[in-house]
Amino acid sequence: MKPSNSNKLPHVDQPTDLHESFASFFPDGRIRPWASRLSRRLEEGHICLPLDAQELGSIKKIRSLVGSGTETKPFMVDGNRLYFHRYFSYETTIIKSIHRLIDQEADLRSVRLEQLEQVKSLIETLQADDSDAESLTANERIDWQLIAAIQACLNNFTIVTGGPGTGKTTTVAKILAILYTIHPELSVALTAPTGKASVRMLESLQSTPLSIPDAIREKFSKLTSSTIHRLLKTIPDSVRFRHHQAQPLSFDVIVVDEASMIDVPLFAKLLDAVAPSTRIIFLGDNNQLASVEAGSVLGDVCRCTDINQFTASEIQCFNQYIQPKTHQITDSHASRKLNKLTGHVVELRRSRRFNERSGIGQLSRAVITNQSDMLRALIQSGKSNQIHIDTKSGDDVFENFISGYETYIKTEDIQEALNKLNSLRVLVTVREGDRGLNAINLRIEKYLAAKNLIHHRTSEFYENRPVLVTQNNNLLGLVNGDVGIVRKNKDGKLRVYFGDAHGGLREFQPEYLSNVQTLFAMTIHKSQGSEYNKVLVVLPDNADNKLLTRELLYTAITRAKDSVVLQGTEEIILTAAAAGVQRSSGIAERFSNLSTD
């Protein structure tokens, strides 16, 4: 007897990708195309989906699922933008939290101005060194560090942005020196999106070359740092944290480093947990790569106002602490269009690593501002001060650079070997392909093996293998981004050695390390926040690579302190410089609208 098919489910065409699969969960078929598109945009880093007038009219008709304002529906419309409700809520939290902090500081400003006047003698000792003033442009001569420090003491919300070597951490040291003098019992939190970045900020502060009183330096020595997740205290199996608006963080000052790496959800949750009377200071380079996840909050907020524009009274305040006059801010920086964020975003414009006339300075500026004529001139010159652009990607250029890795292998002292390993790095855009991370690491291994310096086929943890920690390991005290070397100990057993914050070494059995990768080359994303004396950047050979943007190339170039080698065709370099990261969000428009309400 033939079996009955009466219970057989009807055939349903399976969605072709995850975004369509997600959209298929909505019973109302009208929303599915929008859900799929919005989901795909979110994966690409966008917070919302811009709509034209016709699309806006269509989407607003689906009233059961689409809301606006304070409604709670799966999809939200604001202006001409479509959001998932969760991300609309995150964006709203960011905007309202910044407004709340700035509103609160207005009542405290007169008191804070008096407090600054009381420590004027200290502030004057924190002025910029003017020994090389003759070599600087007029804009570079302005003491932006001290201006940022004064503003951060007056404000509750401050962004200090600037390129590599402009002294963002030094500025924080000046801020804390002032505030500790005013409030000796000040409570301070240092945090960053990654463990490596938070530790690096702490180490920089504790080793600051500033001439500050011993009592203040003692305060610095007792500071600790943490990731943002640890600061907010995660709740197991939850996207929420223990600290939020109803249970805020109990600190007087919160300093957040590498803010460009923070995605929208985490930015919102951090700001939500900040008490209105707390000062929060974000540090970051708004020209650098945005977060890996959705959003580009630091850049979005910076675009909400004119950077380095202040009120007349603020300019007068700065200049009473700054001498000589060539370091003072001029009336050209007086804001002609005041808004809520005026005076809250300060860009440091003098790089101690390289100035605007240096090769790296010229190349990075040409890339981030897409100056194609300047780029062509630099490309055609091929090799000049600090930079070498190799459009043919020659093996000889590549091998000349990676020969630098021979030095750390031949260095017996492990700490010194680590220092030499970290003095140079090969940076790549992608993981796969002939010019990707895996292939380049293998290529370098083969080069060193041919010189009998490593034996990479003997085991995973071969002697002299450089390793990069890719995930925090709280049990071992290792953080994402830590760099180590495999060496034999005195008993002839292979161990992995990492440096510590005090110049010592930590030793681990290889079996304990599961989340590490070989580190001759690393992705540009992973290199954010790091610096090396020499950098080789290997670009992909396909100009249509979506990862190839001016922010990516700028980030790679500016990891170098002394010299950079760039391997890529003229077409690839010009294409990258022309392709800026443009992530859709409503922060700028919504912030402006709220400011005028």
DRENGUKOL-668558 format. One record per residue (C-alpha): x, y, z. Coordinates in Angstrom, 2 decimals. Layout:
N
> X, Y, Z
...
//
This chain:
597
> 0.00, 0.00, 0.00
> 1.36, 3.36, -1.03
> 2.01, 5.64, 1.99
> -0.17, 8.69, 2.32
> 1.32, 12.13, 1.63
> -1.41, 13.93, 3.57
> 1.00, 15.01, 6.34
> 3.77, 16.09, 4.01
> 4.67, 19.76, 4.37
> 4.22, 21.87, 1.25
> 7.41, 22.81, -0.58
> 8.73, 26.25, 0.34
> 11.58, 27.90, -1.54
> 14.45, 28.36, 0.88
> 15.85, 31.89, 1.23
> 19.09, 32.39, -0.68
> 21.00, 34.08, 2.16
> 20.85, 34.85, 5.87
> 19.29, 38.29, 5.35
> 16.39, 36.84, 3.39
> 16.12, 34.06, 5.94
> 15.79, 36.66, 8.70
> 13.20, 38.61, 6.70
> 11.10, 35.48, 6.15
> 10.25, 35.37, 9.87
> 7.92, 38.38, 9.45
> 4.38, 37.21, 8.58
> 3.60, 40.45, 6.73
> 5.20, 39.95, 3.31
> 5.29, 43.70, 2.64
> 8.07, 44.25, 5.18
> 10.31, 41.40, 4.02
> 12.21, 43.25, 1.27
> 12.90, 46.12, 3.67
> 13.96, 43.77, 6.47
> 16.37, 41.98, 4.15
> 17.89, 45.22, 2.85
> 18.23, 46.72, 6.31
> 19.81, 43.55, 7.68
> 22.36, 43.57, 4.86
> 23.13, 47.26, 5.48
> 23.71, 46.54, 9.15
> 26.19, 43.81, 8.26
> 28.03, 46.36, 6.09
> 28.35, 48.72, 9.08
> 25.42, 51.05, 8.44
> 22.94, 51.94, 11.18
> 20.01, 52.76, 8.94
> 18.70, 52.61, 5.39
> 18.19, 55.93, 3.55
> 14.89, 56.08, 1.65
> 13.64, 58.17, -1.25
> 10.21, 59.82, -1.12
> 8.41, 56.92, -2.82
> 10.06, 54.31, -0.59
> 9.25, 56.37, 2.49
> 5.60, 56.51, 1.51
> 5.47, 52.75, 1.00
> 7.16, 51.84, 4.26
> 4.96, 54.17, 6.34
> 1.88, 52.26, 5.20
> 2.98, 49.19, 7.16
> 1.75, 50.68, 10.41
> 1.64, 47.36, 12.30
> 5.44, 47.05, 12.12
> 6.79, 50.54, 11.42
> 6.70, 53.35, 13.94
> 8.27, 56.75, 14.62
> 9.11, 58.92, 17.59
> 8.61, 57.08, 20.89
> 6.61, 54.16, 19.49
> 7.87, 50.65, 20.16
> 7.70, 48.73, 16.90
> 10.22, 46.46, 15.16
> 11.08, 49.13, 12.56
> 11.40, 52.88, 13.03
> 11.38, 55.77, 10.59
> 13.09, 59.06, 11.36
> 13.33, 61.64, 8.60
> 14.11, 59.64, 5.47
> 15.85, 56.82, 7.37
> 14.64, 53.33, 8.24
> 16.03, 51.63, 11.35
> 15.64, 48.48, 13.35
> 14.12, 49.64, 16.62
> 17.14, 48.52, 18.64
> 19.58, 50.62, 16.63
> 17.26, 53.62, 16.58
> 17.19, 53.33, 20.36
> 21.01, 53.11, 20.56
> 21.36, 56.23, 18.42
> 18.80, 58.06, 20.54
> 20.66, 57.13, 23.72
> 23.95, 58.48, 22.34
> 22.41, 61.79, 21.30
> 20.42, 62.35, 24.49
> 23.29, 61.31, 26.75
> 25.63, 63.85, 25.18
> 22.98, 66.55, 25.55
> 22.44, 65.55, 29.18
> 26.15, 65.79, 29.99
> 26.57, 69.17, 28.27
> 23.45, 70.59, 29.95
> 24.79, 69.56, 33.35
> 28.22, 71.14, 32.84
> 26.70, 74.60, 32.27
> 25.79, 74.85, 35.97
> 29.34, 73.89, 36.99
> 31.32, 76.10, 34.62
> 31.80, 79.17, 36.85
> 33.08, 77.03, 39.72
> 35.42, 75.13, 37.42
> 36.83, 78.36, 35.97
> 37.67, 79.53, 39.51
> 39.33, 76.20, 40.25
> 41.53, 76.50, 37.15
> 42.59, 79.99, 38.21
> 43.68, 78.57, 41.57
> 46.09, 76.12, 39.88
> 47.32, 78.52, 37.19
> 50.96, 78.05, 38.15
> 50.69, 74.30, 37.53
> 48.89, 74.76, 34.21
> 51.61, 77.08, 32.97
> 54.21, 74.33, 33.56
> 52.23, 72.07, 31.20
> 52.65, 74.30, 28.14
> 54.11, 72.90, 24.92
> 57.84, 72.86, 24.29
> 58.61, 75.56, 21.71
> 62.20, 74.58, 20.93
> 61.33, 73.62, 17.35
> 58.67, 76.30, 16.78
> 60.50, 77.69, 13.76
> 59.93, 74.47, 11.81
> 56.17, 74.40, 12.52
> 53.23, 75.85, 10.63
> 51.14, 78.53, 12.38
> 48.43, 75.94, 13.06
> 50.93, 73.49, 14.54
> 52.38, 76.15, 16.86
> 49.07, 76.59, 18.70
> 49.20, 74.70, 22.00
> 46.31, 72.38, 21.17
> 47.23, 69.95, 23.95
> 46.82, 72.55, 26.66
> 43.64, 73.89, 25.05
> 42.19, 70.37, 25.02
> 43.26, 69.85, 28.64
> 41.58, 73.06, 29.81
> 38.39, 72.26, 27.91
> 38.25, 68.73, 29.32
> 38.51, 70.17, 32.83
> 35.62, 72.55, 32.10
> 33.43, 70.16, 30.12
> 31.56, 67.00, 31.07
> 31.82, 65.67, 27.51
> 34.98, 66.11, 25.44
> 36.46, 64.50, 22.35
> 40.21, 64.84, 21.85
> 41.05, 63.71, 18.34
> 44.25, 63.79, 16.38
> 46.60, 61.76, 14.25
> 49.48, 59.54, 15.43
> 52.07, 61.28, 17.56
> 49.91, 64.31, 18.34
> 49.96, 63.47, 22.05
> 46.45, 62.35, 22.98
> 47.70, 60.39, 25.99
> 50.04, 63.24, 26.98
> 46.99, 65.50, 26.92
> 45.22, 63.10, 29.30
> 48.24, 63.28, 31.63
> 47.89, 67.07, 31.65
> 44.14, 66.82, 32.32
> 44.62, 64.45, 35.24
> 47.52, 66.48, 36.66
> 45.23, 69.52, 36.79
> 42.23, 67.68, 38.18
> 44.23, 65.74, 40.80
> 45.67, 69.05, 42.01
> 42.15, 70.46, 42.35
> 40.60, 67.23, 43.67
> 43.24, 64.98, 45.34
> 40.63, 62.24, 45.93
> 39.52, 62.19, 42.30
> 38.30, 58.77, 41.12
> 39.39, 57.93, 37.56
> 38.53, 55.10, 35.17
> 40.76, 54.36, 32.18
> 39.11, 52.22, 29.54
> 39.23, 51.20, 25.88
> 37.43, 48.77, 23.57
> 40.33, 46.28, 23.72
> 42.52, 45.08, 26.56
> 45.67, 45.94, 24.64
> 44.57, 49.54, 24.11
> 43.59, 49.99, 27.77
> 46.94, 48.61, 29.00
> 48.87, 50.76, 26.53
> 47.11, 53.92, 27.75
> 47.89, 53.06, 31.36
> 51.55, 52.38, 30.59
> 51.86, 55.66, 28.67
> 50.34, 57.64, 31.52
> 52.53, 56.02, 34.16
> 55.68, 56.68, 32.12
> 54.75, 60.21, 31.07
> 57.80, 62.48, 30.56
> 55.85, 65.47, 31.87
> 57.40, 67.36, 34.74
> 54.68, 66.92, 37.34
> 54.75, 66.91, 41.17
> 55.71, 63.62, 42.84
> 52.33, 63.48, 44.56
> 50.59, 63.53, 41.17
> 52.97, 60.92, 39.75
> 52.12, 58.73, 42.72
> 48.44, 59.07, 41.81
> 49.26, 57.94, 38.27
> 51.10, 54.87, 39.60
> 47.92, 53.69, 41.35
> 45.68, 53.98, 38.29
> 44.28, 50.83, 36.70
> 42.68, 50.21, 33.32
> 40.11, 47.85, 31.82
> 38.09, 47.13, 28.73
> 34.75, 48.89, 28.38
> 32.95, 45.56, 28.82
> 34.73, 44.92, 32.11
> 34.14, 48.51, 33.27
> 30.39, 48.21, 32.65
> 30.35, 44.66, 34.12
> 28.90, 42.12, 31.75
> 25.94, 39.96, 32.67
> 26.39, 36.31, 31.57
> 24.26, 35.34, 28.56
> 22.94, 38.90, 28.19
> 23.64, 41.91, 25.95
> 23.02, 44.17, 28.96
> 25.48, 45.40, 31.59
> 25.22, 45.85, 35.34
> 25.93, 49.58, 34.97
> 23.36, 51.72, 33.16
> 21.46, 54.97, 33.70
> 19.69, 53.69, 36.82
> 22.95, 52.33, 38.25
> 25.68, 54.60, 36.83
> 29.43, 54.25, 37.10
> 30.82, 55.86, 40.26
> 33.79, 57.77, 38.81
> 34.55, 61.48, 38.64
> 36.45, 61.10, 35.34
> 36.27, 58.42, 32.64
> 38.91, 58.38, 29.89
> 38.13, 56.28, 26.81
> 40.96, 55.52, 24.38
> 40.71, 54.30, 20.76
> 37.15, 55.61, 20.56
> 37.01, 55.19, 16.76
> 36.89, 51.42, 17.36
> 33.71, 51.54, 19.47
> 30.52, 50.41, 17.73
> 27.10, 51.97, 18.20
> 25.67, 49.53, 20.79
> 28.71, 49.75, 23.08
> 28.99, 53.54, 22.69
> 25.34, 53.88, 23.69
> 25.64, 51.58, 26.70
> 28.75, 53.36, 27.94
> 27.20, 56.82, 27.71
> 24.00, 55.53, 29.31
> 26.03, 54.46, 32.36
> 27.74, 57.86, 32.85
> 26.35, 60.01, 35.67
> 25.48, 63.59, 34.59
> 28.17, 65.12, 36.82
> 30.95, 62.85, 35.53
> 33.54, 64.09, 33.05
> 33.99, 61.68, 30.13
> 36.83, 62.16, 27.66
> 37.02, 60.25, 24.38
> 40.37, 59.90, 22.62
> 40.74, 58.78, 19.02
> 41.70, 59.58, 15.46
> 38.51, 60.41, 13.58
> 40.32, 59.74, 10.29
> 41.13, 56.17, 11.28
> 39.14, 53.05, 10.53
> 35.71, 52.89, 12.12
> 34.57, 49.99, 14.30
> 34.49, 46.47, 12.88
> 30.82, 46.26, 13.85
> 28.06, 48.72, 12.92
> 28.54, 52.47, 13.17
> 31.21, 55.15, 13.08
> 30.17, 57.11, 16.15
> 33.36, 59.09, 16.79
> 33.40, 60.43, 13.24
> 29.64, 61.07, 13.28
> 29.82, 63.14, 16.48
> 32.87, 65.06, 15.21
> 30.83, 65.97, 12.11
> 28.11, 67.48, 14.31
> 30.18, 70.61, 14.90
> 33.09, 72.67, 13.60
> 36.24, 71.20, 15.13
> 38.57, 73.59, 17.03
> 35.98, 76.35, 17.07
> 35.25, 78.06, 20.38
> 33.37, 80.93, 21.91
> 35.17, 84.24, 22.38
> 35.19, 83.77, 26.17
> 36.77, 80.32, 25.82
> 39.54, 81.69, 23.61
> 40.22, 84.41, 26.17
> 40.35, 81.74, 28.90
> 42.89, 79.59, 26.99
> 45.23, 82.43, 26.18
> 45.65, 83.59, 29.76
> 47.47, 80.29, 30.42
> 49.55, 80.14, 27.21
> 52.83, 81.88, 26.41
> 54.41, 82.91, 24.08
> 51.73, 84.49, 21.93
> 52.73, 82.35, 18.93
> 51.28, 79.38, 20.84
> 48.00, 81.14, 21.59
> 44.79, 80.48, 19.71
> 43.65, 83.28, 17.40
> 40.24, 84.81, 16.78
> 40.05, 82.87, 13.51
> 38.97, 79.93, 15.69
> 36.01, 81.86, 17.13
> 32.85, 79.98, 16.17
> 30.45, 81.80, 13.88
> 27.87, 79.03, 14.13
> 27.39, 77.97, 17.73
> 25.74, 74.66, 18.55
> 25.55, 72.29, 21.48
> 28.91, 70.70, 20.71
> 30.85, 73.93, 20.12
> 34.08, 73.70, 22.13
> 33.65, 70.01, 22.89
> 35.75, 68.57, 20.04
> 39.44, 69.48, 19.98
> 41.82, 68.21, 17.31
> 45.53, 68.04, 18.14
> 47.41, 69.25, 15.07
> 51.08, 68.98, 15.91
> 52.56, 65.52, 15.42
> 55.72, 64.73, 17.39
> 56.14, 61.65, 15.18
> 56.11, 63.37, 11.80
> 55.10, 66.84, 10.68
> 53.10, 67.94, 7.64
> 56.27, 68.33, 5.57
> 57.67, 64.84, 6.24
> 57.20, 62.02, 3.75
> 54.80, 60.05, 5.96
> 52.95, 63.25, 6.84
> 52.54, 64.21, 3.18
> 51.48, 60.72, 2.08
> 48.97, 60.20, 4.88
> 47.46, 63.68, 4.35
> 47.21, 63.13, 0.58
> 45.46, 59.81, 1.17
> 42.94, 60.92, 3.81
> 42.01, 64.07, 1.87
> 42.12, 62.30, -1.53
> 44.60, 64.73, -3.09
> 45.06, 62.73, -6.29
> 47.63, 65.10, -7.84
> 49.82, 64.95, -4.74
> 49.43, 61.18, -4.61
> 50.46, 60.78, -8.24
> 53.53, 62.92, -7.62
> 54.51, 60.83, -4.60
> 53.86, 57.58, -6.51
> 55.90, 58.69, -9.50
> 58.80, 59.80, -7.30
> 58.83, 56.22, -6.01
> 61.25, 56.72, -3.15
> 61.82, 59.80, -1.05
> 62.09, 60.94, 2.55
> 60.50, 58.25, 4.78
> 58.42, 56.61, 2.02
> 58.99, 54.05, -0.73
> 56.09, 53.34, -3.10
> 56.72, 50.16, -5.06
> 54.06, 49.90, -7.78
> 55.62, 46.72, -9.17
> 55.53, 44.87, -5.83
> 59.03, 43.58, -6.42
> 60.32, 40.51, -4.60
> 63.57, 42.35, -3.91
> 61.74, 45.17, -2.10
> 59.67, 42.68, -0.10
> 62.68, 40.57, 0.89
> 64.78, 43.61, 1.75
> 62.09, 44.63, 4.25
> 61.45, 41.21, 5.80
> 65.19, 40.67, 6.22
> 64.67, 42.93, 9.25
> 63.06, 39.95, 11.00
> 66.44, 38.19, 11.00
> 67.59, 40.59, 13.72
> 65.17, 39.50, 16.46
> 65.91, 35.82, 15.75
> 69.66, 36.40, 16.15
> 69.15, 38.34, 19.41
> 69.61, 36.08, 22.44
> 68.04, 38.34, 25.09
> 64.31, 37.67, 24.88
> 63.16, 41.13, 25.98
> 65.46, 42.77, 23.46
> 64.28, 40.32, 20.81
> 60.66, 41.29, 21.51
> 61.57, 44.96, 21.13
> 63.25, 44.27, 17.78
> 60.31, 42.16, 16.59
> 57.96, 45.04, 17.42
> 60.07, 47.59, 15.57
> 58.74, 46.49, 12.19
> 55.58, 44.94, 10.77
> 54.06, 43.81, 7.51
> 50.43, 44.97, 7.18
> 47.84, 43.45, 4.84
> 44.26, 44.26, 3.93
> 42.72, 40.79, 3.63
> 43.24, 37.29, 5.04
> 42.91, 35.17, 1.93
> 44.56, 35.25, -1.50
> 48.15, 35.63, -2.66
> 48.45, 39.02, -0.96
> 46.47, 38.08, 2.13
> 47.53, 37.42, 5.72
> 47.96, 33.66, 5.48
> 49.98, 33.71, 2.23
> 52.24, 36.57, 3.34
> 52.99, 34.94, 6.71
> 53.88, 31.69, 4.92
> 56.03, 33.58, 2.41
> 58.04, 35.15, 5.24
> 58.36, 31.81, 7.03
> 59.78, 30.23, 3.85
> 62.27, 33.09, 3.45
> 63.55, 32.70, 7.03
> 63.56, 28.90, 6.79
> 65.72, 29.11, 3.65
> 68.27, 30.99, 5.75
> 68.03, 28.24, 8.39
> 66.73, 30.74, 10.97
> 63.43, 28.96, 11.70
> 62.10, 25.43, 11.20
> 58.42, 26.18, 10.75
> 57.43, 22.71, 9.59
> 58.59, 20.97, 12.79
> 55.64, 21.99, 14.96
> 53.00, 24.68, 15.38
> 55.03, 26.38, 18.11
> 58.43, 26.26, 16.45
> 61.38, 28.10, 18.01
> 61.39, 31.86, 17.27
> 57.78, 31.84, 16.03
> 56.26, 35.28, 16.73
> 52.67, 35.03, 17.97
> 49.75, 37.42, 18.34
> 47.06, 36.80, 20.96
> 43.66, 37.09, 19.25
> 41.35, 36.75, 22.25
> 41.49, 37.91, 25.87
> 42.55, 35.20, 28.32
> 41.75, 36.40, 31.82
> 43.10, 33.22, 33.40
> 46.58, 33.79, 31.94
> 46.43, 37.58, 32.09
> 46.86, 37.90, 28.32
> 44.85, 40.33, 26.23
> 43.90, 40.51, 22.57
> 46.89, 42.07, 20.80
> 49.69, 40.83, 23.08
> 52.82, 39.79, 21.15
> 55.10, 36.91, 22.14
> 58.03, 34.82, 20.93
> 58.60, 31.07, 21.18
> 61.98, 30.33, 22.72
> 63.61, 27.49, 24.66
> 63.94, 27.92, 28.41
> 67.03, 26.97, 30.41
> 65.85, 23.34, 30.43
> 65.61, 23.29, 26.64
> 61.79, 23.24, 26.60
> 59.80, 25.46, 24.25
> 57.95, 28.25, 25.96
> 56.11, 31.35, 24.75
> 57.42, 34.59, 26.23
> 55.50, 37.87, 26.55
> 56.66, 41.17, 28.00
> 54.93, 42.70, 31.02
> 54.22, 46.27, 32.05
> 57.34, 46.42, 34.23
> 59.91, 45.38, 31.63
> 59.91, 41.75, 32.74
> 58.84, 38.55, 30.97
> 55.95, 36.14, 31.34
> 56.46, 32.50, 30.33
> 53.75, 30.06, 29.21
> 53.60, 26.50, 27.97
> 52.44, 26.49, 24.33
> 49.63, 24.05, 25.14
> 47.90, 26.75, 27.20
> 47.65, 29.13, 24.23
> 44.76, 28.31, 21.91
> 43.90, 31.72, 20.45
> 47.13, 32.88, 18.81
> 48.32, 33.37, 15.24
> 51.68, 33.81, 13.54
> 52.71, 37.44, 13.53
> 55.16, 38.34, 10.79
> 52.19, 39.98, 9.07
> 48.93, 41.23, 10.52
> 45.79, 42.87, 9.19
> 45.56, 46.65, 9.15
> 42.47, 46.41, 11.36
> 44.47, 44.54, 14.02
> 47.26, 47.15, 13.88
> 45.04, 50.03, 15.03
> 46.53, 51.83, 18.00
> 50.00, 50.31, 17.48
> 53.13, 51.92, 16.09
> 56.30, 50.54, 14.54
> 59.55, 52.09, 13.34
> 59.16, 50.51, 9.91
> 56.05, 49.30, 8.11
> 55.50, 47.42, 4.85
> 51.94, 47.70, 3.49
> 50.92, 45.02, 1.00
> 47.77, 46.06, -0.88
> 45.50, 43.60, -2.73
> 45.67, 43.40, -6.51
> 41.95, 43.95, -7.15
> 40.80, 47.56, -7.16
> 37.16, 46.61, -6.50
> 37.94, 45.20, -3.04
> 35.31, 46.71, -0.71
> 37.75, 46.88, 2.20
> 40.06, 49.19, 0.26
> 39.31, 52.70, 1.54
> 41.24, 55.87, 2.34
> 40.68, 55.25, 6.07
> 42.23, 51.79, 5.76
> 45.25, 53.06, 3.83
> 45.69, 56.07, 6.15
> 45.61, 53.77, 9.19
> 48.26, 51.52, 7.66
> 50.61, 54.34, 6.64
> 50.39, 56.10, 10.00
> 51.42, 53.00, 11.96
> 54.99, 53.88, 10.85
> 57.20, 56.24, 12.85
> 60.32, 56.29, 10.67
> 59.60, 54.75, 7.26
> 56.86, 53.07, 5.26
> 57.06, 50.86, 2.16
> 53.83, 50.69, 0.16
> 53.41, 47.87, -2.37
> 50.48, 48.36, -4.73
> 49.74, 49.66, -8.20
> 49.00, 53.32, -8.85
> 45.42, 52.36, -9.70
> 44.98, 50.53, -6.39
> 46.39, 53.42, -4.34
> 44.32, 56.08, -6.11
> 41.20, 53.91, -5.90
> 41.67, 53.44, -2.17
> 42.14, 57.18, -1.59
> 38.97, 57.92, -3.58
> 36.84, 55.45, -1.59
> 35.92, 56.89, 1.78
> 33.97, 54.99, 4.42
> 30.44, 56.37, 4.39
> 28.32, 54.60, 6.96
> 24.72, 55.70, 7.10
> 23.53, 57.06, 10.43
> 21.25, 59.80, 11.66
> 23.48, 61.09, 14.45
> 24.50, 64.38, 12.82
> 21.02, 65.37, 11.65
> 19.22, 64.17, 14.77
> 21.77, 65.85, 17.05
> 21.30, 69.13, 15.19
> 17.51, 68.84, 15.32
> 17.54, 68.18, 19.05
> 19.90, 71.13, 19.57
> 17.37, 73.49, 18.02
> 14.26, 72.07, 19.73
//
